[in-house]
Each structure stands twice: as structure tokens, then as C-alpha cells.
Amino acid sequence: MTESKLTYTQAVTELEAIVKEIENEDVEVDHLLEKVKRASVLIKYCKDKLRNTEGEVKKVLSSIEKDNREEQE
């Protein structure tokens, strides 16, 4: 799945599966680096998604507060 079509939930689910495989030692040593690299990409994606969402939420809340102040004036 490409990152452009990846959702936050899908990324977290995939990341959890990778962590579980590594913790349970289900991943072969030959594939460990590949899994760790993918986990790194997923972590970055999730962090970016959370950061962007936080910024958008702050903008919306700020707009609501501004509207409320204007109504009170």
C-alpha cells in the first residue's frame, strides 16, 4: 500500500503487527532490517499525521473562539 492511500489507522495496525512479530521473534533475521525500516517509515507517517491533525484542530478551535468573541462584542 502506498503512503498516499495509507490511513493513520492502517499505519498503526501495520506497525503493531510488526512490533508483535519482532517481540515474538516470528521474523527471520534476514527480514528483520526490512521490518525495522518499514516500522520507521510508519512511525514517521503517524507522527506527521498527528502533527498535521493537531495543527488543523488548533486552527478550527481558534476560529471558533474568534467567532465567539466577535458575537460577544
C-alpha positions in Angstrom: 0.0 0.0 0.0 1.4 3.4 -0.9 1.7 6.1 1.7 -0.7 8.4 -0.2 -3.5 6.0 0.3 -2.5 4.8 3.8 -4.7 5.9 6.7 -3.5 6.5 10.2 -5.4 3.5 11.5 -3.9 1.3 8.8 -0.4 2.5 9.6 -0.9 1.9 13.4 -2.3 -1.6 12.7 0.6 -2.5 10.5 3.1 -1.1 13.0 1.5 -3.1 15.8 1.8 -6.2 13.7 5.5 -5.6 13.0 6.2 -5.0 16.7 4.3 -8.2 17.6 6.3 -10.2 15.1 9.6 -8.8 16.4 8.6 -9.3 20.1 7.5 -12.9 19.4 10.7 -13.5 17.4 8.5 -14.5 14.4 10.5 -12.5 12.0 13.5 -14.1 10.3 16.8 -12.4 10.8 17.0 -11.9 7.0 13.9 -9.9 7.1 14.4 -8.0 10.4 16.1 -5.0 8.8 13.3 -4.7 6.3 10.7 -4.8 9.1 12.6 -2.2 11.1 12.9 0.1 8.1 9.1 -0.2 7.4 8.4 0.4 11.1 10.5 3.6 10.9 8.5 4.8 7.8 5.2 4.1 9.6 6.3 5.9 12.8 7.3 9.0 10.8 4.0 8.8 8.9 2.0 8.6 12.1 3.9 11.4 13.8 3.4 13.7 10.7 -0.3 12.8 10.5 -0.8 13.6 14.3 1.2 16.8 14.0 -0.8 18.0 11.0 -4.1 17.0 12.6 -3.2 18.9 15.8 -2.4 22.0 13.7 -5.8 21.8 11.9 -7.7 21.2 15.1 -6.0 24.3 16.7 -7.0 26.4 13.6 -10.6 25.3 13.9 -10.7 25.9 17.7 -9.1 29.3 17.2 -11.6 30.2 14.5 -14.5 29.2 16.9 -13.0 31.3 19.7 -12.7 34.3 17.3 -16.3 33.9 16.2 -17.4 33.7 19.8 -15.5 36.9 20.7 -17.0 38.7 17.7 -20.5 37.6 18.7 -20.0 38.9 22.3 -18.9 42.4 21.1 
